[in-house]
Structure formats: structure tokens, C-alpha cells
Amino acid sequence: MKYLIVGLGNPGDKYEMTRHNIGFKTLDALARASNVVFEPNKLASTCEIKHKGRTLILVKPTTFMNLSGKAVNYYMQSEKIKQENLLIVTDDLALPFGTLRMKPKGTDGGHNGLKDIQAVLGNSKYARIRFGVGNEFQKGRQVDYVLGDWTLNEQMQLGPRIDQACEMILSFASIGLDRTMNEFNNK
């Protein structure tokens, strides 16, 4: 069975340490733990890992955040992956820093990456891990905040939260969405 795991972010060194790139950062950690390396590919950097008899195709779109749907659609079609086996890892301003929530569907919440994925898929019924980045910004400064680097304090706390997000991804592929939500959403 195949799963498409898409971490949202923006390509390039300029964005590497930003809050908006937590999807990339999470998939980088999962790839590292599996001893695989991302390779440049069409519309994305990709790699593949195996877990409990399942194949997880990890995708970091190179289309920039606002066109994430192009990469999602391309890999769903080319790998013949059903929408119920799609999982998006994204930053979320509505959750306190470090809070992780898996959801089976939802609105885009003003997130341009999710907005584009929803437009391309024609619905919002896809699983996602929402990684809380907090909302410590002044009114009208949301873009600066998500494209800003993590504070030193946040960087020190990121490791365990990213590890848990990786556990959630593997759990999604092995025991399914509902059981994963039950196990992790209250931690």
C-alpha cells in the first residue's frame, strides 16, 4: 500500500529556518531517521521510505507554498495514490507553538498552501498534521511571522515535537487516521 506524505514549505536556503517550512523540516527528520536522502524530481524533492510493509512517498514541493496543489496532484496521479492515503504536514497559526493535531479534513484557515491544495483537489477531505507555530505577531504582520526564523527558545524545543510528528506520520500509514488521532491528539 502506498501513501503520499507532503510537507509544506518553500524551497531555498532563505526559507529553511522559517516557521512556514515546518512541513519540510518534519519530512527531513523522517528521511534522516530512515537513512534516505531527498532527490530533485518533477515539481518537488522526493524520497521513499518503507514502514511495516507500506511505501511512504515523501514530497517537498518546489513550487513554492502558493502552488503546492500542483505537486500534490502530480504525485497522486503518477503514483496512483488515493486521497485517503494523502497526508499533508503544515504550519498552523491557530495552534500554540509545538501543539500537534491530526485532522481528517478542514478549512484552509487562510493558509495559502492548503488553499491551493483544496482548489486543485476540489475538496478539503484530506488528512493533515497541523503543527502549531503560535501567533506572537502584531496585527497585519502574519506574513512576516510565518516567514520569520524560529526563536532560539523555539529551536531548542522543536526536536521532540518534530519527532512526535514523524511518529504520527508512521502511525497514519500503519494503523490509520482514526486510531492515530485517538492516540496522538491528546498528547
C-alpha positions in Angstrom: 0.0 0.0 0.0 1.3 3.5 -0.9 1.0 6.8 1.0 1.8 10.3 -0.2 3.2 12.4 2.6 3.6 16.1 1.7 5.4 18.5 3.8 4.6 22.1 3.0 7.3 24.8 2.8 9.2 27.0 0.4 12.4 25.9 -1.4 15.7 27.6 -0.9 18.1 28.5 1.9 16.3 31.8 2.6 13.3 29.9 3.9 15.0 26.9 5.5 14.6 28.0 9.2 11.2 29.7 8.9 8.1 28.7 10.7 6.3 28.2 7.3 8.8 25.4 6.5 7.9 23.1 9.4 6.5 20.6 6.9 9.9 20.4 5.1 11.7 20.2 8.4 9.5 17.3 9.6 10.0 15.3 6.4 13.7 15.9 6.5 13.8 14.4 10.0 11.8 11.4 8.9 14.0 10.8 5.9 17.2 11.1 8.0 15.8 8.6 10.5 15.1 6.2 7.6 18.6 6.7 6.1 17.2 8.1 2.8 18.0 11.3 1.0 15.7 13.6 -0.9 16.4 13.9 -4.6 15.3 16.7 -7.0 12.3 15.5 -9.0 9.4 17.0 -11.0 7.8 19.8 -9.0 9.3 18.5 -5.8 12.2 16.9 -3.9 11.2 13.4 -3.1 12.3 10.2 -1.5 10.6 6.9 -0.5 10.6 5.0 2.8 9.2 1.6 3.8 7.4 1.1 7.1 5.6 -2.1 8.2 5.0 -3.2 4.6 3.9 0.2 3.4 5.6 2.6 1.0 5.6 6.2 2.0 6.5 8.7 -0.7 7.8 11.9 0.9 7.3 15.0 -1.1 8.6 18.6 -0.5 7.1 20.7 -3.3 9.5 23.1 -5.1 6.5 25.1 -6.5 6.5 27.5 -3.5 3.8 27.4 -0.9 1.1 29.1 -3.0 1.2 26.4 -5.7 1.6 23.3 -3.5 -1.5 21.7 -5.1 0.4 21.2 -8.4 2.9 18.9 -6.8 0.2 17.1 -4.7 -1.9 16.4 -7.7 1.1 15.3 -9.9 2.3 12.8 -7.3 -1.2 11.5 -6.5 -1.7 10.8 -10.3 1.7 9.5 -11.1 1.9 7.2 -8.1 -1.8 6.3 -8.3 -2.4 7.2 -4.6 -6.0 7.6 -3.3 -6.9 10.7 -1.5 -7.5 8.8 1.7 -3.8 7.9 1.7 -2.7 11.5 1.4 -1.3 13.3 4.4 -0.2 17.0 4.5 2.2 18.4 7.2 1.6 22.1 7.6 2.2 25.0 10.0 -0.8 26.4 11.8 -1.1 29.9 13.4 -4.2 28.9 15.3 -2.4 26.4 17.5 0.1 27.3 20.3 3.7 26.6 19.5 4.5 22.9 19.4 0.9 21.7 19.5 0.3 18.9 17.0 -3.2 18.0 15.7 -4.1 15.4 13.1 -7.4 16.1 11.3 -9.3 14.2 8.6 -10.4 17.3 6.8 -10.9 21.0 7.4 -10.8 24.5 6.0 -7.6 26.1 4.7 -7.6 28.5 7.7 -6.2 31.2 5.5 -3.1 29.1 4.7 -2.2 29.6 1.0 -0.7 26.1 0.6 -3.8 24.4 1.9 -6.0 26.8 -0.2 -4.2 25.7 -3.4 -4.4 22.0 -2.5 -8.1 22.3 -1.8 -8.6 24.2 -5.1 -6.7 21.5 -7.1 -8.4 18.5 -5.4 -11.8 20.2 -5.4 -12.4 19.4 -1.8 -10.8 19.6 1.7 -11.2 15.9 2.6 -7.6 15.0 3.1 -5.7 14.3 6.3 -3.3 16.8 7.7 -1.0 17.3 10.6 -1.3 20.8 11.9 1.9 21.9 13.6 1.3 24.8 15.9 3.7 27.8 15.3 1.9 30.2 17.7 0.6 33.6 16.8 3.1 36.0 18.5 2.7 38.8 15.9 1.2 42.2 15.7 -2.0 42.7 13.6 -1.1 42.7 9.9 2.3 41.1 10.5 1.2 37.5 9.9 3.3 37.0 6.7 6.5 38.3 8.5 5.8 36.0 11.3 5.4 32.7 9.3 8.3 33.7 7.1 10.4 34.6 10.1 13.0 32.3 11.7 12.3 30.3 14.8 13.4 32.0 18.0 16.3 30.3 19.8 13.9 29.1 22.5 11.6 27.6 19.9 14.6 25.9 18.1 15.5 24.3 21.4 12.0 22.8 21.8 11.4 21.8 18.1 13.3 18.4 18.2 10.8 16.4 20.3 7.8 18.0 18.6 9.2 17.1 15.1 9.9 13.6 16.4 6.3 13.2 17.5 5.1 14.5 14.1 7.2 11.8 12.5 5.7 9.2 14.8 2.2 10.4 13.7 3.1 10.1 10.1 4.3 6.5 10.5 1.2 5.7 12.6 -1.1 7.1 9.9 0.4 4.7 7.4 0.4 1.7 9.7 -2.8 1.9 11.9 -4.8 4.6 10.1 -6.2 8.0 10.6 -8.8 7.5 13.3 -6.5 5.4 15.6 -3.7 7.8 15.1 -5.9 10.8 16.0 -7.1 8.9 19.1 -3.5 8.1 20.2 -1.8 11.4 19.5 -4.3 14.3 19.5 -4.5 14.4 23.3 -0.7 14.3 24.0 
